[in-house]
Amino acid sequence: MRPAVPILLILAAAAPAAVSGVPEAPRPGARPVAWFAWGNDAFGGETGSNTDDYRTNAFTLGVQLDGWVFGLEHSMLTDRREGVELRTDQINAAVGHEWELSLSSYDRLWLAGGLGARSTGTYGGQQIQDRWHATNNFRNYELAEDESAEEGTAWAHAEWLFTGEAAGIPDMPFLRPGQLGLDLRGSALLTSGGEQVGSLSASLVLLGADAHAMFGLTREFRGGTSPNQTAQRTAEHEEGTWFTYGLGAGGWFIHGGWGLSGDATWGAVGWQWGRTPARTATQVASLEGVFALYQGYALGMQYRWQPGWLGELTDRQLSCFADYRFGRFPGSVSMLDNSMVMRQGLLGVDWEPWRVGGPVMSFAPFVQAGAGLREERITVIGDNPYYPVQGAQRTVVQGSVGLRCQFVTSSDLLPAYGFSLVYDAWQPLDDATAKDPLGGEPLVYQQGGGAFGLRFNATVAW
């Protein structure tokens, strides 16, 4: 194995860059045979306004076999405005065919289209949301069911991927010809009820043999007649320009984004089967934590990178990392119709003193130290909040200890999966206070704390 580039990343199923009801592959380039994704507005990284409303949850299943494409999606939509308080579920089923065209050695075009059906009504969304909220100590919302409707659909999708193999990009250790590209996508769906849904996106892409990263802008279009009022409000909420992203390693992938107007967010995590290499592998990279859950219901991502010179200098023990996490945390204050949430970014170093292995799994303890910026915010989650929206940013330091466990693989170029157990302790360098609206004791936040976490990892060919 060449010097690994450990990368840690976490979180995030139907991305806003994809049109609901269009079976769009979860990664650029070579298509997997099947994929499953779970999307939720709570997975959006606290980058937009997580209202727990509109398209609040979705499960997506896609299959592509010998050019035939099949898709199935269950979405939960809500409209929690006072005096309205409605909800509905949508089930989208689609079937069609995709054609791949190799225009040259460095760009490819995919064209797909087909028919489907959409059913809007009551399909267990209330029960799913109630159980999830009860499990995580969130507030339950009792909403009336909106009108139901049955519709036929017609859909189309196109993707053009251009890579820089012939663009004069120099051969660098971590950016080789063919790894940098541009991905352009367009999707459209028409319903027999008179609704038109469309999406156009442009993304910068990094391609590994079994990993990818993409960042770009997406324009969402919504028009025509929605099947009911809740669906109409959701369409209005989703329309506009989004910043979108997608990452993957081995079977894991995440994607999501946030509306540039600041009032919409979405994220998703999923798994894909039957992958083929996106490019010829020349290196191996380690991607850890594509989905990680921290105590208190926080999620995050962390990239861990070991340059060749640093690996040789430290006998493969020292690496650098960049970490981002968001959500609630142990000790955060919970108030009536208010919630305390955080988002935090760190840069730091990771020390793995040794690794021991058996025929099935290897184990490695690790220590991390980092510093960065932490934001804690009091948000409004109901109609009668005690505190107004407010927050504070503080410099923070964090230390972590943990154990990496990885299943042994027979090949350096095949995915090796595992998990990490970690405990993080953080300390903001200053606290913050929120005055009591009724003149009581001020609420002090931006305090030190700690949390356990579980990360999933994959070592993949890059």
C-alpha positions in Angstrom: 0.0 0.0 0.0 1.3 3.5 -0.8 1.3 6.0 2.0 -2.4 6.3 3.0 -4.1 9.7 3.0 -6.4 9.3 6.0 -9.4 11.4 5.6 -12.3 11.7 8.1 -15.7 12.8 7.2 -19.2 12.4 8.6 -22.8 12.6 8.2 -25.5 13.4 5.7 -30.4 10.6 1.0 -32.4 12.5 -1.6 -30.4 15.7 -2.1 -32.1 19.0 -3.1 -30.1 18.8 -6.3 -32.2 15.8 -7.3 -35.8 16.1 -8.3 -38.1 14.0 -6.1 -39.3 11.1 -8.4 -36.3 11.1 -10.7 -34.0 8.1 -9.9 -30.6 10.0 -10.0 -27.4 8.1 -9.3 -25.8 9.2 -6.0 -22.3 9.8 -7.4 -20.8 11.3 -10.6 -19.5 9.1 -13.4 -19.8 5.3 -13.2 -23.2 4.2 -11.9 -23.7 1.7 -9.0 -26.2 -1.1 -9.4 -28.3 -0.1 -6.4 -28.4 2.6 -3.8 -30.4 3.5 -0.7 -30.5 6.9 1.0 -32.0 8.6 4.1 -32.5 12.3 3.9 -33.6 14.8 6.6 -33.5 18.5 7.1 -31.8 17.8 10.4 -28.8 16.4 8.4 -28.1 19.8 6.7 -25.2 20.8 9.0 -27.0 23.8 10.7 -26.0 25.7 7.5 -29.5 27.0 6.7 -32.7 27.3 8.8 -33.6 23.8 10.0 -37.3 24.3 10.6 -38.2 20.6 10.9 -40.9 21.5 8.3 -41.7 21.2 4.6 -39.8 18.1 3.1 -38.7 17.0 6.5 -37.7 13.4 5.8 -37.2 11.1 2.8 -36.2 7.5 2.0 -34.9 6.7 -1.5 -34.1 3.4 -3.3 -32.6 3.2 -6.7 -31.6 0.4 -9.0 -29.9 0.4 -12.4 -29.5 -2.9 -14.2 -28.4 -3.3 -17.8 -29.4 0.3 -18.6 -32.9 0.0 -17.0 -33.5 2.4 -14.1 -35.9 1.9 -11.2 -36.7 4.3 -8.4 -38.9 4.4 -5.2 -39.1 7.2 -2.8 -41.2 8.0 0.4 -41.2 11.7 1.4 -42.8 13.3 4.5 -44.1 16.9 3.9 -45.5 19.3 6.6 -46.9 22.8 6.8 -46.8 23.8 10.4 -48.0 27.4 10.0 -50.3 28.4 12.8 -53.9 28.1 11.6 -52.9 25.6 8.8 -51.1 22.7 10.5 -51.3 20.1 7.7 -49.1 17.2 6.6 -49.0 14.7 3.8 -46.8 11.9 2.5 -45.7 11.2 -1.1 -44.7 8.0 -2.7 -42.9 8.3 -6.1 -42.2 5.2 -8.3 -40.3 5.5 -11.5 -39.0 3.2 -14.3 -37.0 4.1 -17.4 -33.8 3.6 -19.3 -30.4 5.3 -19.4 -27.9 5.6 -22.2 -24.2 6.3 -21.7 -22.2 8.0 -24.5 -18.4 8.3 -24.5 -17.8 11.5 -26.3 -14.0 11.2 -25.8 -11.5 9.8 -23.5 -12.1 12.5 -21.0 -15.9 13.3 -21.1 -19.0 11.2 -20.9 -22.7 11.9 -21.3 -25.7 10.1 -19.7 -29.3 10.5 -20.9 -32.2 8.9 -19.1 -36.0 9.1 -19.2 -39.1 7.2 -18.3 -42.5 7.1 -16.7 -43.8 6.7 -13.1 -46.6 7.3 -10.7 -47.0 9.5 -7.6 -49.4 9.0 -4.8 -50.0 11.8 -2.3 -51.8 10.8 0.9 -51.3 9.1 4.3 -48.5 6.6 4.3 -47.2 6.4 7.9 -45.3 9.7 8.0 -47.0 10.8 11.3 -46.0 7.6 13.1 -42.5 7.6 11.7 -41.9 11.3 12.8 -43.5 10.8 16.2 -41.3 7.8 17.0 -38.1 9.5 15.8 -39.0 12.7 17.9 -39.8 10.6 21.0 -36.5 8.7 20.7 -34.5 11.9 20.5 -36.6 13.9 23.0 -37.9 16.3 20.3 -41.3 17.9 20.3 -44.1 16.0 18.5 -46.5 17.9 16.2 -50.0 16.7 15.6 -51.0 17.8 12.2 -54.1 17.1 10.1 -53.8 15.1 6.9 -54.0 17.1 3.7 -55.9 16.0 0.6 -54.8 12.9 -1.3 -54.2 12.5 -5.0 -53.0 9.9 -7.6 -51.0 11.1 -10.6 -48.9 9.8 -13.5 -45.4 11.2 -14.1 -42.9 11.5 -16.9 -39.3 12.2 -16.1 -35.9 12.9 -17.7 -32.3 13.3 -16.6 -29.1 14.2 -18.2 -25.5 14.4 -16.9 -22.3 15.5 -18.6 -18.9 14.8 -16.8 -15.7 16.4 -18.1 -12.4 15.4 -16.5 -9.1 17.2 -16.9 -7.1 14.4 -18.4 -6.4 16.5 -21.6 -6.6 19.9 -19.9 -2.9 20.3 -19.1 -3.3 19.6 -15.3 0.1 18.6 -13.9 0.5 15.2 -12.3 0.6 16.0 -8.6 0.6 13.5 -5.7 -3.0 14.2 -4.7 -4.4 15.6 -7.9 -3.6 13.4 -10.8 -4.9 13.8 -14.3 -8.5 12.6 -14.5 -9.3 13.4 -10.8 -10.5 16.9 -11.3 -13.7 17.5 -13.3 -16.8 19.4 -14.1 -20.3 17.8 -13.7 -23.4 19.4 -15.3 -26.8 17.9 -14.5 -30.4 18.6 -15.4 -33.6 16.8 -14.2 -37.3 17.3 -15.0 -40.6 15.8 -13.9 -44.1 16.4 -15.2 -47.3 15.1 -13.5 -50.7 14.4 -15.0 -52.0 16.8 -12.3 -50.2 19.7 -13.9 -47.1 20.2 -11.8 -43.7 20.9 -13.4 -40.5 20.3 -11.4 -37.0 20.9 -12.6 -33.3 21.2 -11.5 -30.1 22.4 -13.1 -26.7 22.1 -11.4 -23.0 22.7 -12.0 -20.4 21.1 -9.7 -16.6 20.9 -9.4 -15.8 17.2 -8.9 -12.8 15.3 -7.5 -12.9 11.6 -8.5 -11.1 8.7 -7.0 -11.4 5.1 -8.1 -13.9 4.5 -5.3 -14.5 7.9 -3.8 -15.7 11.3 -4.8 -16.2 14.9 -3.7 -18.3 17.5 -5.5 -19.4 21.1 -4.7 -21.5 23.4 -6.7 -24.7 25.4 -7.3 -28.1 24.1 -8.1 -31.2 26.0 -9.4 -34.5 24.4 -8.4 -37.6 25.2 -10.5 -41.2 24.6 -9.3 -44.4 25.4 -11.3 -47.9 24.3 -12.1 -50.4 22.7 -9.8 -49.3 20.7 -6.8 -51.6 17.9 -5.5 -52.4 19.7 -2.2 -51.6 22.7 -0.1 -48.8 21.1 1.8 -47.0 20.0 -1.4 -47.5 23.5 -2.8 -45.8 25.1 0.3 -43.0 22.6 0.1 -42.4 23.4 -3.6 -42.3 27.1 -2.8 -39.8 26.4 0.0 -37.5 24.4 -2.3 -37.5 26.7 -5.3 -34.4 28.9 -5.8 -30.7 28.6 -5.8 -28.9 26.1 -3.5 -25.3 25.5 -2.6 -25.0 21.7 -2.9 -22.3 19.1 -2.0 -21.7 15.4 -2.3 -19.0 13.0 -0.9 -18.5 9.3 -0.9 -16.0 6.5 0.0 -16.7 2.9 -0.8 -20.3 2.1 -0.2 -20.9 5.2 1.9 -22.1 8.5 0.4 -23.5 11.8 1.6 -25.1 14.8 -0.1 -27.1 17.8 0.7 -27.1 21.6 0.6 -28.7 24.8 1.7 -30.8 27.5 0.0 -28.8 30.7 -0.5 -31.7 32.7 0.8 -30.9 31.1 4.2 -34.3 29.5 5.0 -33.8 26.0 3.7 -31.4 23.1 4.4 -31.2 19.4 3.6 -28.7 16.5 4.0 -28.6 12.8 3.5 -26.6 9.7 4.0 -26.7 6.5 2.0 -25.1 3.2 0.8 -24.5 2.0 -2.7 -23.9 -1.5 -4.1 -22.3 -2.8 -7.3 -19.8 0.0 -7.9 -17.3 0.0 -10.7 -14.1 2.1 -10.6 -14.5 5.7 -11.6 -10.8 5.9 -12.7 -7.6 3.8 -12.5 -6.4 3.8 -9.0 -2.9 5.1 -8.2 -3.2 5.7 -4.5 -5.2 4.6 -1.5 -7.0 7.0 0.7 -8.7 6.4 4.0 -12.1 8.1 4.6 -13.5 7.8 8.1 -16.8 8.8 9.6 -19.1 9.2 6.5 -21.9 8.8 9.0 -21.1 9.6 12.7 -23.4 10.2 15.6 -22.2 12.0 18.8 -23.8 11.9 22.2 -26.6 14.5 22.5 -27.7 14.0 18.8 -24.9 15.8 17.0 -23.5 14.8 13.6 -20.3 15.9 11.8 -17.5 15.3 9.3 -13.8 15.1 9.7 -11.0 14.7 7.1 -7.8 13.2 8.3 -4.8 13.6 5.9 -1.3 12.2 6.1 1.2 13.7 3.5 3.9 11.4 2.4 6.7 13.4 4.1 4.8 13.5 7.4 4.1 9.7 7.3 7.8 9.0 6.7 9.0 11.5 9.3 6.7 10.1 12.0 6.6 6.4 11.1 3.0 6.7 9.9 1.9 7.9 13.4 1.0 11.6 12.8 -1.6 13.1 10.5 -3.6 16.3 10.1 -7.4 16.7 10.3 -10.2 19.1 9.6 -13.4 18.5 11.6 -16.9 19.9 11.3 -19.9 18.9 13.5 -23.3 20.3 14.3 -26.5 19.6 16.4 -27.3 19.3 20.0 -24.7 18.3 22.7 -24.7 16.9 26.3 -25.6 19.7 28.7 -27.2 21.9 26.2 -30.2 23.8 27.5 -33.7 22.6 26.5 -36.5 25.2 26.9 -40.1 25.5 25.9 -40.2 26.2 22.2 -36.4 27.0 22.2 -33.5 24.8 21.6 -29.7 25.2 22.0 -27.7 24.0 19.0 -24.1 24.3 17.9 -21.8 24.1 14.9 -18.0 23.8 15.3 -15.0 23.7 12.9 -11.6 22.5 13.9 -8.1 22.0 12.5 -5.7 19.8 14.3 -3.3 16.8 14.5 -4.0 13.1 15.0 -1.5 10.7 16.7 -1.9 6.9 16.2 1.0 5.4 18.3 0.6 1.8 17.1 -1.7 -0.6 15.3 -2.2 -4.3 16.0 -4.1 -6.7 13.8 -5.4 -10.2 13.5 -6.8 -12.2 10.6 -10.2 -10.4 10.8 -9.7 -6.9 12.3 -7.0 -4.4 13.2 -7.1 -2.0 16.2 -5.4 1.4 16.7 -5.7 3.8 19.6 -5.5 7.5 18.7 -5.3 10.9 20.3 -6.3 14.2 18.6 -5.8 17.8 19.5 -7.4 20.7 17.6 -8.5 24.3 17.8 -11.1 26.3 15.9 -14.4 28.2 16.1 -17.5 27.1 17.9 -21.0 28.7 17.5 -23.8 28.1 20.0 -27.3 29.4 19.1 -30.6 29.6 20.9 -33.2 28.7 18.2 -36.9 28.9 18.1 -38.7 25.6 17.6 -42.3 26.5 18.5 -44.9 29.2 18.5 -44.2 30.5 22.1 -40.4 30.7 22.6 -39.1 32.0 25.9 -35.9 33.4 24.4 -35.5 35.3 21.1 -33.1 33.9 18.5 -29.5 34.7 19.5 -26.0 33.1 19.6 -22.3 33.6 20.1 -19.1 32.5 18.4 -16.0 31.6 20.5 -12.5 30.2 19.9 -12.5 26.6 21.1 -9.9 23.9 21.8 -10.7 20.2 21.8 -8.9 17.0 22.7 -10.1 13.5 21.8 -9.1 9.9 22.6 -10.4 6.9 20.7 -10.0 3.5 19.2 -10.1 2.7 15.4 -11.3 -0.8 14.4 -11.0 -1.9 10.8 -11.8 -5.2 9.1 -8.9 -6.6 7.3 -9.1 -6.9 3.5 -6.9 -9.0 1.2 -6.3 -6.1 -1.3 -5.0 -2.6 -0.8 -7.3 -1.4 -3.6 -10.5 -2.8 -2.2 -12.7 -1.0 0.5 -11.8 -1.9 4.0 -14.6 -0.9 6.4 -14.6 -0.4 10.1 -15.6 2.0 12.9 -14.2 4.2 15.6 -15.1 4.9 19.2 -14.2 8.3 20.4 -14.6 10.7 23.4 -14.2 14.4 22.7 -13.7 17.1 25.3 -14.0 20.8 24.3 -13.4 24.1 26.0 -14.4 27.5 24.6 -12.0 30.3 25.6 -14.8 32.5 26.8 -18.4 32.0 27.8 -21.6 33.8 26.7 -24.8 34.9 28.4 -28.5 35.3 27.4 -30.5 37.6 29.5 -33.7 36.2 31.0 -36.7 38.0 29.3 -38.5 38.1 32.7 -35.5 39.5 34.6 -34.4 36.2 36.1 -30.9 34.7 36.3 -29.0 35.0 32.9 -28.4 31.8 31.0 -24.7 31.1 30.6 -23.7 29.0 27.6 -20.4 28.4 25.6 -19.3 26.2 28.5 -16.8 23.3 28.3 -18.1 19.8 27.9 -17.6 16.3 26.4 -19.4 13.6 24.4 -18.9 10.1 23.2 -19.1 9.4 19.4 -19.3 6.6 16.9 -17.9 6.9 13.4 -17.9 4.6 10.5 -14.9 4.4 8.2 -13.7 3.1 4.9 -10.3 2.7 3.3 -10.7 3.2 -0.4 -8.8 3.4 -3.6 -8.2 7.0 -4.6 
